[in-house]
Structures are given as C-alpha cells and as structure tokens.
C-alpha cells in the first residue's frame, strides 16, 4: 500500500489523501514519527484537511504553546465549515484541551463532535433495540441445528475475542497472537457478512444454513491463517452472534472481555469511530442504554453457552498479568510461551483505536480516567458504577 501511495504521489504530488493514508498505515505499524510526518505533509498540501487534523491530534501530546493547536482553533472559527469537517475538528480539539488540562473545554468539543457524528449517521437507539429482539428470537433455531463437532478437524480453528468495543479486546488479541501458533487477524467482517441473516432470523430456517455459513467463514479464515493452527477474529460486536458461533464452530474458543462498565462507556464516547455500526457511541444516553442491552444479552447467552464462553476481566488482567495470562493460554489449549507476557513487543499491524496503547507495556489505572470528567456528566454513568 505504501508503495502504491508513493507512486500516486509521484504522479500527483499534491494528492493530500495519499499522504493522509500513508500516515494511517504508519500509525497502524506503530511508527508514530513517520505517521506525524505524513499527516503534516497532507496538511501542507491542504491546510484545512479536517480529517488529517483529527488523525494528527491522536498521535501527539499537546502543550498550550503547540502551533498545531492554534491552527485548528483558527480553522474552527471559520464560517464555511461543513458539519462533517466541524465534527472532525471537535474531536481534535477535545484531545488537545484534555492534554493541556482544560477538561471543561475538552468536554464541550467532545459533546459537539458526538452530536454532529450522530446527526451524520441518522442513528436511533431503536435500531439496536429491534436488532437485539431479533437476535433473541432467532436463538432457538441455532440451538436446534448446531454442527456436530469433528474431533479430526484440522482447518484453522477460530478464536473469537468479543465484548463491548473499548473493553480491552485489542490488548487480549496482542497477548494471544504473541504465541507462535496463533495468527491475529484483527476485526473480521465475515460473521456479520455471512451470518447476520441467520442470527436475526431474516433467512429461511433450512437445516443446512448454519453449515453453509461455517464453510464460507472457514474458507475465508484459511486465506489469512498464515499456516497457523489458530486464527483470532477480534470483532468486539460478535458478542451479538454467540449462538451462531457456538452452533457453527463447536471447536472454536470464545473469549469474552469485560471492563469496568462506566470506563467502557466513556471510552466509547471519546473515540471517533469510522464504522457506521457503532452509532450508539455518539450519545451518552444511548451508550448507557446500549451497555445495559449488551449485559442483558450476555446474561442470556451465558445461560445456554456458559461452558463455551471464557470470561476475562480487563482490570484483573492489568493487575495480575502473569496469572491471568497463563489461565487464558491454558484455556485455549496452548502450551505456555513467555512471549505472551510481552504483548507490547508484538509487531503485528493493529487497526483499531487502541493502536498506541497496546504498543506500551500493560498498565493499570486506565479504567479510572473517566472520573476526571465526572463533574460534567450530570450523573449519567452513575447507574453503571
């Protein structure tokens, strides 16, 4: 991709988006200085590139004297900004004001940016309420037509890491994919792409549907397995599809990551998600309600699939890393490898919003960060504490 973008720039040197995308790739690789250089090049070409400003803000630590800070403030005052551009700049300014300790202004821009993003997506929590109802209604069919386990199965075995977004799933993938027998494939779309209609009862309930889904999914998995016996699918919102996963993949492992509820919700609110499937995250009321719907759904799934789901607590993982990691690796049926205790040394590409956090050693205390904003939240997260 880098080679292709550089070729594009050799043809069209003022192609700002090519520079932006090089920056995104470098960030995914953990090459922060090269990412900053690429973002700055994009902004030299197109000074009002709001998306580039937001991306640059995510990889820098700001002081009150930072020139980039003043550039965005001036740009934000302009009258000719679209709502989409203003949204990107709001998230950038929220990060900058937080860095310098002006949390009241950070929260103001965070609220504005989230409001504009929700408006852009035309999201209503009723969309997810209806989805969860359909998931519950379709569960019995998936129980009745589960695939029988083949103990001689040798295709790549999936490891599903799931839970609420921003609950620590990326860290867990980094830990497990540090093992020599595991490929970390990141967030894959194949469960939703091939199985969502089955999981929601939107397709004919034929006995072969689940097996056909299994075949399609494993075919895709084999293409990215890198000759390993285990492949991780770290798509957090696959928690919605646990009945389908259990029905289609009796040999699969399911890791459900749980983090402090208030911290999880706040972390969702602070991030600009490009995915349109996370519309709930741009409104604090929606986030709290969605979290409670998620918890209710997981309680239902636990009642029928408790022996298939390994619950991993993020806070316990950060405070007792070695013991929790050893229990996790043992549950997967893998031999112990010391590399699993150093996920920050894992060089694989990370494409989630936790890119920078997982390049550091496992650290404690992140689940308490939301309390700095408690004076501005009007008690909206209190029901989760």
SULLINQUI-V863962 format. One record per residue. N is the residue number from 1. OMEGA is omega in radians with two decimals (* if undefined). Layout:
# SULLINQUI-V863962
n=N omega=OMEGA
n=N omega=OMEGA
This chain:
# SULLINQUI-V863962
n=1 omega=3.11
n=2 omega=-3.14
n=3 omega=-3.13
n=4 omega=3.12
n=5 omega=3.10
n=6 omega=3.07
n=7 omega=3.09
n=8 omega=-3.14
n=9 omega=3.09
n=10 omega=3.11
n=11 omega=-3.09
n=12 omega=-3.04
n=13 omega=-3.12
n=14 omega=-3.12
n=15 omega=-3.03
n=16 omega=-3.09
n=17 omega=3.07
n=18 omega=3.09
n=19 omega=3.11
n=20 omega=-3.08
n=21 omega=3.02
n=22 omega=3.09
n=23 omega=3.14
n=24 omega=3.13
n=25 omega=3.13
n=26 omega=3.09
n=27 omega=3.11
n=28 omega=3.12
n=29 omega=-3.09
n=30 omega=-3.14
n=31 omega=-2.96
n=32 omega=-3.10
n=33 omega=3.10
n=34 omega=3.08
n=35 omega=3.13
n=36 omega=3.12
n=37 omega=-3.13
n=38 omega=3.11
n=39 omega=3.13
n=40 omega=3.09
n=41 omega=3.10
n=42 omega=-3.11
n=43 omega=3.02
n=44 omega=3.12
n=45 omega=-3.07
n=46 omega=-3.01
n=47 omega=-3.11
n=48 omega=-3.11
n=49 omega=-3.01
n=50 omega=-3.12
n=51 omega=3.11
n=52 omega=3.08
n=53 omega=-3.13
n=54 omega=-3.14
n=55 omega=3.13
n=56 omega=-3.11
n=57 omega=-3.09
n=58 omega=-3.06
n=59 omega=-3.13
n=60 omega=2.98
n=61 omega=-2.95
n=62 omega=2.94
n=63 omega=-3.10
n=64 omega=-3.08
n=65 omega=-3.07
n=66 omega=-3.10
n=67 omega=-3.14
n=68 omega=3.10
n=69 omega=-3.08
n=70 omega=3.09
n=71 omega=-3.13
n=72 omega=3.11
n=73 omega=3.12
n=74 omega=3.13
n=75 omega=-3.10
n=76 omega=-3.12
n=77 omega=-3.08
n=78 omega=-3.11
n=79 omega=-3.03
n=80 omega=3.11
n=81 omega=2.99
n=82 omega=3.09
n=83 omega=3.14
n=84 omega=3.12
n=85 omega=-3.14
n=86 omega=3.11
n=87 omega=3.13
n=88 omega=-3.14
n=89 omega=3.07
n=90 omega=-3.13
n=91 omega=3.10
n=92 omega=-3.12
n=93 omega=3.09
n=94 omega=3.11
n=95 omega=-3.10
n=96 omega=3.14
n=97 omega=3.07
n=98 omega=-3.14
n=99 omega=-3.10
n=100 omega=3.02
n=101 omega=3.10
n=102 omega=-2.99
n=103 omega=3.11
n=104 omega=3.10
n=105 omega=3.09
n=106 omega=-3.12
n=107 omega=3.10
n=108 omega=-3.14
n=109 omega=3.09
n=110 omega=3.12
n=111 omega=3.14
n=112 omega=-3.13
n=113 omega=3.12
n=114 omega=3.10
n=115 omega=-3.11
n=116 omega=3.14
n=117 omega=3.10
n=118 omega=3.10
n=119 omega=3.14
n=120 omega=-3.09
n=121 omega=-3.09
n=122 omega=-3.05
n=123 omega=2.97
n=124 omega=3.14
n=125 omega=3.10
n=126 omega=3.11
n=127 omega=-3.12
n=128 omega=3.04
n=129 omega=3.14
n=130 omega=3.11
n=131 omega=-3.10
n=132 omega=3.07
n=133 omega=-3.14
n=134 omega=3.11
n=135 omega=3.14
n=136 omega=-3.11
n=137 omega=-3.08
n=138 omega=-3.05
n=139 omega=-3.08
n=140 omega=3.12
n=141 omega=-3.11
n=142 omega=3.06
n=143 omega=-3.05
n=144 omega=-3.05
n=145 omega=3.12
n=146 omega=3.10
n=147 omega=3.12
n=148 omega=-3.06
n=149 omega=3.07
n=150 omega=-3.07
n=151 omega=3.08
n=152 omega=-3.10
n=153 omega=-3.08
n=154 omega=3.06
n=155 omega=3.11
n=156 omega=3.14
n=157 omega=-3.12
n=158 omega=2.94
n=159 omega=-3.12
n=160 omega=3.03
n=161 omega=-3.00
n=162 omega=-3.09
n=163 omega=3.06
n=164 omega=2.97
n=165 omega=3.13
n=166 omega=-3.14
n=167 omega=-3.13
n=168 omega=-3.09
n=169 omega=3.14
n=170 omega=3.08
n=171 omega=-3.12
n=172 omega=3.08
n=173 omega=3.11
n=174 omega=3.13
n=175 omega=-3.06
n=176 omega=-3.11
n=177 omega=3.00
n=178 omega=3.11
n=179 omega=-3.04
n=180 omega=-3.09
n=181 omega=-3.03
n=182 omega=2.99
n=183 omega=3.05
n=184 omega=-3.06
n=185 omega=3.12
n=186 omega=-3.09
n=187 omega=-3.12
n=188 omega=-3.08
n=189 omega=-2.91
n=190 omega=3.09
n=191 omega=3.13
n=192 omega=-3.07
n=193 omega=-3.05
n=194 omega=-2.99
n=195 omega=-3.03
n=196 omega=3.13
n=197 omega=3.07
n=198 omega=-3.07
n=199 omega=-3.12
n=200 omega=3.13
n=201 omega=-3.08
n=202 omega=3.13
n=203 omega=3.12
n=204 omega=-3.09
n=205 omega=3.12
n=206 omega=-3.06
n=207 omega=-3.06
n=208 omega=-3.02
n=209 omega=-3.09
n=210 omega=3.11
n=211 omega=3.11
n=212 omega=3.06
n=213 omega=3.12
n=214 omega=-3.09
n=215 omega=-3.14
n=216 omega=-3.10
n=217 omega=-3.11
n=218 omega=3.08
n=219 omega=3.10
n=220 omega=-3.11
n=221 omega=-3.10
n=222 omega=-3.13
n=223 omega=-3.06
n=224 omega=-3.05
n=225 omega=-3.13
n=226 omega=3.10
n=227 omega=3.11
n=228 omega=-3.09
n=229 omega=-3.13
n=230 omega=3.11
n=231 omega=-3.13
n=232 omega=2.94
n=233 omega=-3.08
n=234 omega=3.07
n=235 omega=-3.00
n=236 omega=-3.02
n=237 omega=2.92
n=238 omega=3.05
n=239 omega=3.14
n=240 omega=-2.99
n=241 omega=-3.12
n=242 omega=3.09
n=243 omega=3.11
n=244 omega=3.12
n=245 omega=3.13
n=246 omega=-3.13
n=247 omega=-3.02
n=248 omega=-3.02
n=249 omega=-3.13
n=250 omega=-3.13
n=251 omega=-3.06
n=252 omega=3.01
n=253 omega=-3.13
n=254 omega=3.11
n=255 omega=3.13
n=256 omega=-3.09
n=257 omega=3.13
n=258 omega=3.10
n=259 omega=3.06
n=260 omega=-2.99
n=261 omega=-3.12
n=262 omega=3.13
n=263 omega=3.13
n=264 omega=-3.12
n=265 omega=-3.14
n=266 omega=-3.14
n=267 omega=3.04
n=268 omega=-3.07
n=269 omega=-3.06
n=270 omega=-3.02
n=271 omega=2.98
n=272 omega=3.11
n=273 omega=3.09
n=274 omega=-3.14
n=275 omega=3.12
n=276 omega=-3.11
n=277 omega=-3.11
n=278 omega=-3.08
n=279 omega=3.14
n=280 omega=-2.96
n=281 omega=-3.06
n=282 omega=3.11
n=283 omega=-3.06
n=284 omega=3.10
n=285 omega=3.12
n=286 omega=-3.11
n=287 omega=-3.13
n=288 omega=3.14
n=289 omega=3.13
n=290 omega=3.13
n=291 omega=3.13
n=292 omega=3.06
n=293 omega=3.09
n=294 omega=-3.12
n=295 omega=3.11
n=296 omega=3.14
n=297 omega=3.13
n=298 omega=3.06
n=299 omega=3.10
n=300 omega=3.13
n=301 omega=3.13
n=302 omega=-3.11
n=303 omega=-3.12
n=304 omega=-3.02
n=305 omega=-3.05
n=306 omega=-3.10
n=307 omega=-3.12
n=308 omega=-3.02
n=309 omega=3.06
n=310 omega=-3.13
n=311 omega=-3.12
n=312 omega=-3.13
n=313 omega=-3.07
n=314 omega=-3.13
n=315 omega=3.10
n=316 omega=3.13
n=317 omega=-3.11
n=318 omega=-3.11
n=319 omega=3.13
n=320 omega=-2.96
n=321 omega=-3.03
n=322 omega=-3.11
n=323 omega=-3.14
n=324 omega=3.14
n=325 omega=3.12
n=326 omega=3.09
n=327 omega=-3.14
n=328 omega=-3.12
n=329 omega=3.10
n=330 omega=3.12
n=331 omega=-3.14
n=332 omega=-3.13
n=333 omega=-3.12
n=334 omega=3.02
n=335 omega=-3.10
n=336 omega=3.02
n=337 omega=-3.07
n=338 omega=-3.12
n=339 omega=-3.12
n=340 omega=3.09
n=341 omega=-3.12
n=342 omega=-3.10
n=343 omega=3.13
n=344 omega=3.10
n=345 omega=3.13
n=346 omega=-3.01
n=347 omega=-3.10
n=348 omega=3.09
n=349 omega=3.08
n=350 omega=-3.04
n=351 omega=-3.14
n=352 omega=-3.12
n=353 omega=3.10
n=354 omega=-3.05
n=355 omega=-3.02
n=356 omega=-3.13
n=357 omega=-3.05
n=358 omega=3.01
n=359 omega=3.13
n=360 omega=3.03
n=361 omega=-3.14
n=362 omega=-3.09
n=363 omega=-3.09
n=364 omega=2.96
n=365 omega=-3.08
n=366 omega=-3.09
n=367 omega=3.11
n=368 omega=-3.03
n=369 omega=-3.08
n=370 omega=-3.08
n=371 omega=3.07
n=372 omega=-3.12
n=373 omega=-3.07
n=374 omega=3.14
n=375 omega=-3.07
n=376 omega=-2.97
n=377 omega=3.12
n=378 omega=3.06
n=379 omega=-3.02
n=380 omega=3.14
n=381 omega=-3.05
n=382 omega=-3.10
n=383 omega=-3.13
n=384 omega=-3.05
n=385 omega=*
